[in-house]
């Protein structure tokens, strides 16, 4: 009933906001925060990986490659570390 009544919406928005905040900073330092935000998304909704993945994909595609000195391959490495953390937690 918790999910049916939409009570997880506030938590989902909180974790999406945390993910965007982590993506806005240097991912070499904020990959841990991103992984915890993805963990929170999966905790609030079983399909949370869709929201987290769509946000990460949009950030990877539309973010300039030179932003914060990170190339797209480095961003993918940070995503892999964050996803591994989310999987473990």
C-alpha positions in Angstrom: 0.0 0.0 0.0 2.9 2.3 0.6 3.9 2.4 -3.0 0.3 2.4 -4.3 -0.5 5.6 -2.4 2.5 7.4 -3.9 4.2 7.9 -0.5 7.6 7.2 -2.0 7.5 10.2 -4.3 9.2 12.6 -1.9 12.0 10.1 -1.3 12.4 9.5 -5.0 12.7 13.2 -5.7 15.2 13.5 -2.9 17.5 10.8 -4.3 17.1 12.2 -7.9 18.2 15.6 -6.5 21.1 14.0 -4.7 22.1 12.2 -7.9 22.0 15.4 -10.0 24.0 17.2 -7.3 26.6 14.5 -7.4 26.7 14.6 -11.2 27.2 18.4 -11.0 30.4 18.0 -9.1 33.7 16.3 -10.1 32.8 12.6 -10.4 36.3 11.6 -9.3 35.3 12.8 -5.8 31.5 12.4 -5.9 31.1 8.9 -7.3 30.4 7.6 -3.7 27.5 10.1 -3.3 26.1 9.1 -6.7 26.2 5.4 -5.8 24.4 6.2 -2.5 21.8 8.2 -4.4 21.3 5.3 -6.8 20.9 3.0 -3.9 18.2 5.3 -2.5 16.4 5.2 -5.8 16.4 1.5 -5.8 15.2 1.5 -2.2 12.2 3.8 -2.9 11.1 2.1 -6.1 11.8 -1.2 -7.8 12.2 0.6 -11.1 14.5 3.3 -9.6 17.3 2.2 -12.0 15.2 3.7 -14.9 15.2 7.1 -13.3 18.9 6.9 -12.2 20.0 5.5 -15.5 18.1 8.1 -17.6 19.6 10.9 -15.5 23.1 9.4 -15.9 22.7 8.8 -19.6 21.4 12.3 -20.2 24.3 13.7 -18.2 26.8 11.6 -20.1 25.3 12.5 -23.6 24.7 16.3 -23.1 27.5 17.2 -20.7 30.5 18.7 -22.5 33.4 16.2 -22.7 35.8 18.8 -21.2 33.6 19.8 -18.3 35.4 19.5 -15.0 38.4 17.9 -16.9 36.7 14.6 -17.3 36.4 12.7 -20.5 33.5 10.5 -21.3 35.5 7.3 -20.5 36.3 8.7 -17.0 32.6 9.5 -16.5 31.8 5.9 -17.5 34.4 4.6 -15.0 32.8 6.7 -12.2 29.4 5.4 -13.2 30.7 1.8 -13.0 32.1 2.4 -9.5 28.8 4.0 -8.4 26.7 1.2 -9.9 28.9 -1.4 -8.1 28.4 0.5 -4.8 24.7 0.6 -5.3 24.7 -3.1 -6.1 26.6 -4.0 -2.9 24.6 -1.7 -0.6 
